[in-house]
């Protein structure tokens, strides 16, 4: 199997997993809020420190989402490079 085909299959898999996890959904903000909102939920822990920890948790979650989204973009670049390499042959 050619590099381009392998990379395309991998990108399709990554994109599907990102979609199924809700990471590329236009409503992903709701999903993200659900992941960090418990940090300062009224029935567990509230106050300025809880607000700070919630903000820190959101930052970390956003960074993780960026990694998964970036993986798809990196694969897209690799596919383009593989295409140009195949065209040169």
N, CA, C and O atoms as a GROMACS GRO file, in nm:
protein
  356
    1UNK      N    1   0.085  -0.119   0.000
    1UNK     CA    2   0.000   0.000   0.000
    1UNK      C    3   0.089   0.124   0.000
    1UNK      O    4   0.188   0.131   0.073
    2UNK      N    5   0.053   0.219  -0.080
    2UNK     CA    6   0.131   0.342  -0.092
    2UNK      C    7   0.120   0.426   0.035
    2UNK      O    8   0.023   0.416   0.110
    3UNK      N    9   0.223   0.509   0.056
    3UNK     CA   10   0.224   0.595   0.174
    3UNK      C   11   0.098   0.683   0.180
    3UNK      O   12   0.038   0.699   0.287
    4UNK      N   13   0.060   0.738   0.067
    4UNK     CA   14  -0.056   0.827   0.062
    4UNK      C   15  -0.181   0.753   0.110
    4UNK      O   16  -0.259   0.807   0.187
    5UNK      N   17  -0.200   0.630   0.063
    5UNK     CA   18  -0.318   0.552   0.102
    5UNK      C   19  -0.316   0.521   0.252
    5UNK      O   20  -0.419   0.530   0.319
    6UNK      N   21  -0.201   0.485   0.303
    6UNK     CA   22  -0.188   0.455   0.445
    6UNK      C   23  -0.216   0.578   0.529
    6UNK      O   24  -0.290   0.572   0.628
    7UNK      N   25  -0.159   0.690   0.489
    7UNK     CA   26  -0.181   0.815   0.562
    7UNK      C   27  -0.327   0.859   0.555
    7UNK      O   28  -0.382   0.910   0.653
    8UNK      N   29  -0.388   0.839   0.441
    8UNK     CA   30  -0.530   0.876   0.425
    8UNK      C   31  -0.617   0.791   0.516
    8UNK      O   32  -0.709   0.843   0.580
    9UNK      N   33  -0.589   0.662   0.523
    9UNK     CA   34  -0.665   0.574   0.613
    9UNK      C   35  -0.646   0.617   0.758
    9UNK      O   36  -0.742   0.620   0.836
   10UNK      N   37  -0.523   0.650   0.794
   10UNK     CA   38  -0.496   0.694   0.932
   10UNK      C   39  -0.567   0.825   0.962
   10UNK      O   40  -0.624   0.841   1.070
   11UNK      N   41  -0.564   0.919   0.868
   11UNK     CA   42  -0.634   1.047   0.888
   11UNK      C   43  -0.784   1.025   0.902
   11UNK      O   44  -0.847   1.086   0.988
   12UNK      N   45  -0.841   0.939   0.819
   12UNK     CA   46  -0.984   0.908   0.830
   12UNK      C   47  -1.017   0.851   0.968
   12UNK      O   48  -1.118   0.887   1.028
   13UNK      N   49  -0.930   0.763   1.017
   13UNK     CA   50  -0.951   0.705   1.150
   13UNK      C   51  -0.943   0.812   1.258
   13UNK      O   52  -1.028   0.818   1.347
   14UNK      N   53  -0.840   0.898   1.251
   14UNK     CA   54  -0.823   1.004   1.350
   14UNK      C   55  -0.943   1.099   1.346
   14UNK      O   56  -0.995   1.138   1.450
   15UNK      N   57  -0.986   1.137   1.225
   15UNK     CA   58  -1.100   1.227   1.212
   15UNK      C   59  -1.227   1.166   1.271
   15UNK      O   60  -1.303   1.234   1.340
   16UNK      N   61  -1.248   1.037   1.245
   16UNK     CA   62  -1.366   0.970   1.300
   16UNK      C   63  -1.362   0.966   1.453
   16UNK      O   64  -1.462   0.990   1.519
   17UNK      N   65  -1.245   0.936   1.507
   17UNK     CA   66  -1.232   0.931   1.654
   17UNK      C   67  -1.252   1.070   1.714
   17UNK      O   68  -1.314   1.084   1.820
   18UNK      N   69  -1.199   1.173   1.649
   18UNK     CA   70  -1.219   1.310   1.696
   18UNK      C   71  -1.367   1.347   1.694
   18UNK      O   72  -1.418   1.409   1.787
   19UNK      N   73  -1.436   1.307   1.586
   19UNK     CA   74  -1.580   1.335   1.578
   19UNK      C   75  -1.657   1.258   1.684
   19UNK      O   76  -1.744   1.315   1.751
   20UNK      N   77  -1.626   1.131   1.701
   20UNK     CA   78  -1.700   1.049   1.798
   20UNK      C   79  -1.676   1.096   1.942
   20UNK      O   80  -1.762   1.078   2.029
   21UNK      N   81  -1.560   1.155   1.966
   21UNK     CA   82  -1.531   1.210   2.099
   21UNK      C   83  -1.586   1.351   2.116
   21UNK      O   84  -1.582   1.408   2.226
   22UNK      N   85  -1.638   1.408   2.008
   22UNK     CA   86  -1.694   1.541   2.014
   22UNK      C   87  -1.591   1.652   2.009
   22UNK      O   88  -1.621   1.766   2.047
   23UNK      N   89  -1.472   1.622   1.963
   23UNK     CA   90  -1.365   1.721   1.965
   23UNK      C   91  -1.369   1.816   1.846
   23UNK      O   92  -1.309   1.923   1.852
   24UNK      N   93  -1.436   1.779   1.739
   24UNK     CA   94  -1.444   1.866   1.623
   24UNK      C   95  -1.588   1.908   1.595
   24UNK      O   96  -1.620   1.961   1.488
   25UNK      N   97  -1.673   1.884   1.691
   25UNK     CA   98  -1.813   1.920   1.682
   25UNK      C   99  -1.828   2.070   1.706
   25UNK      O  100  -1.765   2.124   1.796
   26UNK      N  101  -1.912   2.139   1.626
   26UNK     CA  102  -1.929   2.282   1.651
   26UNK      C  103  -1.986   2.312   1.790
   26UNK      O  104  -1.975   2.424   1.839
   27UNK      N  105  -2.045   2.213   1.852
   27UNK     CA  106  -2.099   2.230   1.987
   27UNK      C  107  -2.005   2.173   2.092
   27UNK      O  108  -2.046   2.148   2.205
   28UNK      N  109  -1.878   2.152   2.055
   28UNK     CA  110  -1.781   2.092   2.146
   28UNK      C  111  -1.761   2.173   2.272
   28UNK      O  112  -1.720   2.119   2.375
   29UNK      N  113  -1.791   2.303   2.267
   29UNK     CA  114  -1.775   2.385   2.388
   29UNK      C  115  -1.861   2.328   2.500
   29UNK      O  116  -1.820   2.332   2.616
   30UNK      N  117  -1.977   2.275   2.468
   30UNK     CA  118  -2.064   2.214   2.569
   30UNK      C  119  -1.996   2.091   2.627
   30UNK      O  120  -2.000   2.069   2.748
   31UNK      N  121  -1.935   2.011   2.541
   31UNK     CA  122  -1.865   1.891   2.587
   31UNK      C  123  -1.747   1.931   2.674
   31UNK      O  124  -1.727   1.873   2.781
   32UNK      N  125  -1.671   2.029   2.630
   32UNK     CA  126  -1.555   2.074   2.707
   32UNK      C  127  -1.599   2.128   2.842
   32UNK      O  128  -1.536   2.098   2.943
   33UNK      N  129  -1.704   2.208   2.845
   33UNK     CA  130  -1.753   2.261   2.972
   33UNK      C  131  -1.790   2.148   3.066
   33UNK      O  132  -1.768   2.157   3.186
   34UNK      N  133  -1.846   2.041   3.012
   34UNK     CA  134  -1.882   1.926   3.095
   34UNK      C  135  -1.760   1.859   3.156
   34UNK      O  136  -1.769   1.799   3.263
   35UNK      N  137  -1.647   1.867   3.087
   35UNK     CA  138  -1.526   1.803   3.136
   35UNK      C  139  -1.461   1.878   3.252
   35UNK      O  140  -1.394   1.817   3.335
   36UNK      N  141  -1.478   2.010   3.257
   36UNK     CA  142  -1.412   2.084   3.364
   36UNK      C  143  -1.510   2.150   3.461
   36UNK      O  144  -1.468   2.201   3.565
   37UNK      N  145  -1.638   2.148   3.430
   37UNK     CA  146  -1.737   2.216   3.515
   37UNK      C  147  -1.748   2.153   3.654
   37UNK      O  148  -1.784   2.221   3.750
   38UNK      N  149  -1.719   2.027   3.666
   38UNK     CA  150  -1.732   1.959   3.795
   38UNK      C  151  -1.630   2.011   3.897
   38UNK      O  152  -1.647   1.991   4.017
   39UNK      N  153  -1.524   2.076   3.849
   39UNK     CA  154  -1.418   2.120   3.940
   39UNK      C  155  -1.471   2.218   4.042
   39UNK      O  156  -1.430   2.215   4.158
   40UNK      N  157  -1.562   2.306   4.002
   40UNK     CA  158  -1.619   2.399   4.100
   40UNK      C  159  -1.771   2.391   4.100
   40UNK      O  160  -1.840   2.494   4.107
   41UNK      N  161  -1.823   2.270   4.093
   41UNK     CA  162  -1.967   2.248   4.099
   41UNK      C  163  -2.018   2.284   4.238
   41UNK      O  164  -1.950   2.262   4.338
   42UNK      N  165  -2.138   2.340   4.244
   42UNK     CA  166  -2.192   2.389   4.371
   42UNK      C  167  -2.209   2.280   4.475
   42UNK      O  168  -2.210   2.309   4.594
   43UNK      N  169  -2.221   2.155   4.433
   43UNK     CA  170  -2.239   2.047   4.531
   43UNK      C  171  -2.107   1.982   4.572
   43UNK      O  172  -2.107   1.886   4.649
   44UNK      N  173  -1.994   2.034   4.523
   44UNK     CA  174  -1.866   1.976   4.562
   44UNK      C  175  -1.770   2.079   4.620
   44UNK      O  176  -1.730   2.068   4.736
   45UNK      N  177  -1.733   2.179   4.541
   45UNK     CA  178  -1.627   2.269   4.584
   45UNK      C  179  -1.646   2.401   4.511
   45UNK      O  180  -1.648   2.404   4.388
   46UNK      N  181  -1.661   2.508   4.585
   46UNK     CA  182  -1.680   2.640   4.524
   46UNK      C  183  -1.587   2.740   4.589
   46UNK      O  184  -1.534   2.718   4.698
   47UNK      N  185  -1.567   2.850   4.521
   47UNK     CA  186  -1.482   2.956   4.575
   47UNK      C  187  -1.376   2.996   4.475
   47UNK      O  188  -1.365   2.936   4.368
   48UNK      N  189  -1.298   3.097   4.510
   48UNK     CA  190  -1.196   3.148   4.418
   48UNK      C  191  -1.094   3.041   4.376
   48UNK      O  192  -1.056   3.036   4.260
   49UNK      N  193  -1.051   2.959   4.469
   49UNK     CA  194  -0.954   2.854   4.433
   49UNK      C  195  -1.017   2.753   4.338
   49UNK      O  196  -0.952   2.705   4.245
   50UNK      N  197  -1.144   2.720   4.362
   50UNK     CA  198  -1.214   2.628   4.273
   50UNK      C  199  -1.227   2.690   4.133
   50UNK      O  200  -1.211   2.620   4.033
   51UNK      N  201  -1.254   2.820   4.127
   51UNK     CA  202  -1.262   2.888   3.998
   51UNK      C  203  -1.128   2.882   3.925
   51UNK      O  204  -1.123   2.858   3.804
   52UNK      N  205  -1.020   2.904   3.999
   52UNK     CA  206  -0.886   2.898   3.939
   52UNK      C  207  -0.856   2.757   3.887
   52UNK      O  208  -0.804   2.742   3.776
   53UNK      N  209  -0.889   2.657   3.966
   53UNK     CA  210  -0.863   2.520   3.924
   53UNK      C  211  -0.948   2.482   3.804
   53UNK      O  212  -0.903   2.409   3.716
   54UNK      N  213  -1.070   2.531   3.800
   54UNK     CA  214  -1.156   2.506   3.685
   54UNK      C  215  -1.096   2.568   3.559
   54UNK      O  216  -1.094   2.505   3.453
   55UNK      N  217  -1.046   2.690   3.571
   55UNK     CA  218  -0.982   2.757   3.457
   55UNK      C  219  -0.857   2.682   3.412
   55UNK      O  220  -0.833   2.667   3.292
   56UNK      N  221  -0.778   2.634   3.509
   56UNK     CA  222  -0.658   2.557   3.476
   56UNK      C  223  -0.694   2.426   3.406
   56UNK      O  224  -0.629   2.386   3.310
   57UNK      N  225  -0.798   2.362   3.454
   57UNK     CA  226  -0.843   2.237   3.393
   57UNK      C  227  -0.891   2.262   3.251
   57UNK      O  228  -0.859   2.184   3.161
   58UNK      N  229  -0.965   2.369   3.230
   58UNK     CA  230  -1.013   2.403   3.095
   58UNK      C  231  -0.894   2.426   3.002
   58UNK      O  232  -0.895   2.381   2.887
   59UNK      N  233  -0.793   2.496   3.049
   59UNK     CA  234  -0.674   2.523   2.968
   59UNK      C  235  -0.608   2.392   2.926
   59UNK      O  236  -0.569   2.377   2.810
   60UNK      N  237  -0.595   2.300   3.018
   60UNK     CA  238  -0.532   2.170   2.989
   60UNK      C  239  -0.617   2.090   2.891
   60UNK      O  240  -0.564   2.026   2.800
   61UNK      N  241  -0.748   2.091   2.909
   61UNK     CA  242  -0.837   2.018   2.818
   61UNK      C  243  -0.830   2.078   2.678
   61UNK      O  244  -0.822   2.006   2.579
   62UNK      N  245  -0.832   2.211   2.670
   62UNK     CA  246  -0.822   2.278   2.540
   62UNK      C  247  -0.690   2.243   2.470
   62UNK      O  248  -0.687   2.225   2.349
   63UNK      N  249  -0.583   2.234   2.547
   63UNK     CA  250  -0.452   2.198   2.490
   63UNK      C  251  -0.455   2.055   2.436
   63UNK      O  252  -0.399   2.027   2.331
   64UNK      N  253  -0.519   1.966   2.508
   64UNK     CA  254  -0.530   1.828   2.464
   64UNK      C  255  -0.613   1.818   2.336
   64UNK      O  256  -0.577   1.746   2.244
   65UNK      N  257  -0.723   1.891   2.331
   65UNK     CA  258  -0.806   1.893   2.210
   65UNK      C  259  -0.724   1.946   2.092
   65UNK      O  260  -0.736   1.894   1.981
   66UNK      N  261  -0.643   2.047   2.116
   66UNK     CA  262  -0.560   2.104   2.009
   66UNK      C  263  -0.461   2.000   1.956
   66UNK      O  264  -0.431   1.997   1.837
   67UNK      N  265  -0.411   1.914   2.044
   67UNK     CA  266  -0.318   1.809   2.000
   67UNK      C  267  -0.389   1.713   1.905
   67UNK      O  268  -0.335   1.677   1.800
   68UNK      N  269  -0.511   1.670   1.943
   68UNK     CA  270  -0.584   1.576   1.857
   68UNK      C  271  -0.624   1.641   1.725
   68UNK      O  272  -0.616   1.576   1.620
   69UNK      N  273  -0.666   1.765   1.728
   69UNK     CA  274  -0.700   1.836   1.605
   69UNK      C  275  -0.575   1.858   1.521
   69UNK      O  276  -0.578   1.845   1.399
   70UNK      N  277  -0.464   1.890   1.587
   70UNK     CA  278  -0.337   1.909   1.518
   70UNK      C  279  -0.287   1.783   1.450
   70UNK      O  280  -0.224   1.789   1.345
   71UNK      N  281  -0.316   1.668   1.510
   71UNK     CA  282  -0.275   1.541   1.450
   71UNK      C  283  -0.340   1.525   1.312
   71UNK      O  284  -0.276   1.483   1.216
   72UNK      N  285  -0.467   1.559   1.304
   72UNK     CA  286  -0.537   1.552   1.176
   72UNK      C  287  -0.473   1.646   1.075
   72UNK      O  288  -0.454   1.610   0.959
   73UNK      N  289  -0.440   1.766   1.118
   73UNK     CA  290  -0.376   1.863   1.028
   73UNK      C  291  -0.238   1.815   0.985
   73UNK      O  292  -0.201   1.832   0.868
   74UNK      N  293  -0.162   1.757   1.076
   74UNK     CA  294  -0.030   1.704   1.042
   74UNK      C  295  -0.041   1.591   0.940
   74UNK      O  296   0.040   1.581   0.848
   75UNK      N  297  -0.142   1.507   0.957
   75UNK     CA  298  -0.162   1.398   0.862
   75UNK      C  299  -0.200   1.453   0.724
   75UNK      O  300  -0.157   1.400   0.621
   76UNK      N  301  -0.279   1.559   0.722
   76UNK     CA  302  -0.316   1.624   0.596
   76UNK      C  303  -0.190   1.674   0.523
   76UNK      O  304  -0.178   1.657   0.402
   77UNK      N  305  -0.099   1.734   0.597
   77UNK     CA  306   0.027   1.781   0.539
   77UNK      C  307   0.111   1.664   0.487
   77UNK      O  308   0.171   1.672   0.380
   78UNK      N  309   0.115   1.557   0.564
   78UNK     CA  310   0.192   1.440   0.523
   78UNK      C  311   0.132   1.378   0.397
   78UNK      O  312   0.206   1.329   0.311
   79UNK      N  313   0.000   1.379   0.385
   79UNK     CA  314  -0.065   1.327   0.264
   79UNK      C  315  -0.027   1.412   0.144
   79UNK      O  316   0.004   1.359   0.037
   80UNK      N  317  -0.029   1.543   0.162
   80UNK     CA  318   0.009   1.633   0.052
   80UNK      C  319   0.154   1.610   0.010
   80UNK      O  320   0.186   1.611  -0.109
   81UNK      N  321   0.242   1.588   0.107
   81UNK     CA  322   0.382   1.561   0.077
   81UNK      C  323   0.396   1.428   0.004
   81UNK      O  324   0.474   1.417  -0.092
   82UNK      N  325   0.322   1.328   0.048
   82UNK     CA  326   0.327   1.197  -0.018
   82UNK      C  327   0.275   1.208  -0.160
   82UNK      O  328   0.329   1.143  -0.251
   83UNK      N  329   0.171   1.289  -0.182
   83UNK     CA  330   0.118   1.307  -0.317
   83UNK      C  331   0.222   1.371  -0.408
   83UNK      O  332   0.240   1.328  -0.522
   84UNK      N  333   0.290   1.475  -0.357
   84UNK     CA  334   0.390   1.543  -0.440
   84UNK      C  335   0.508   1.451  -0.468
   84UNK      O  336   0.568   1.457  -0.575
   85UNK      N  337   0.542   1.365  -0.371
   85UNK     CA  338   0.651   1.269  -0.393
   85UNK      C  339   0.613   1.167  -0.499
   85UNK      O  340   0.695   1.130  -0.582
   86UNK      N  341   0.488   1.122  -0.496
   86UNK     CA  342   0.442   1.025  -0.595
   86UNK      C  343   0.437   1.089  -0.733
   86UNK      O  344   0.469   1.025  -0.834
   87UNK      N  345   0.395   1.216  -0.738
   87UNK     CA  346   0.390   1.288  -0.867
   87UNK      C  347   0.529   1.307  -0.925
   87UNK      O  348   0.545   1.309  -1.047
   88UNK      N  349   0.630   1.322  -0.840
   88UNK     CA  350   0.767   1.345  -0.886
   88UNK      C  351   0.828   1.217  -0.945
   88UNK      O  352   0.919   1.222  -1.028
   89UNK      N  353   0.775   1.102  -0.900
   89UNK     CA  354   0.830   0.974  -0.950
   89UNK      C  355   0.782   0.946  -1.086
   89UNK      O  356   0.817   0.843  -1.144
   0.00000   0.00000   0.00000
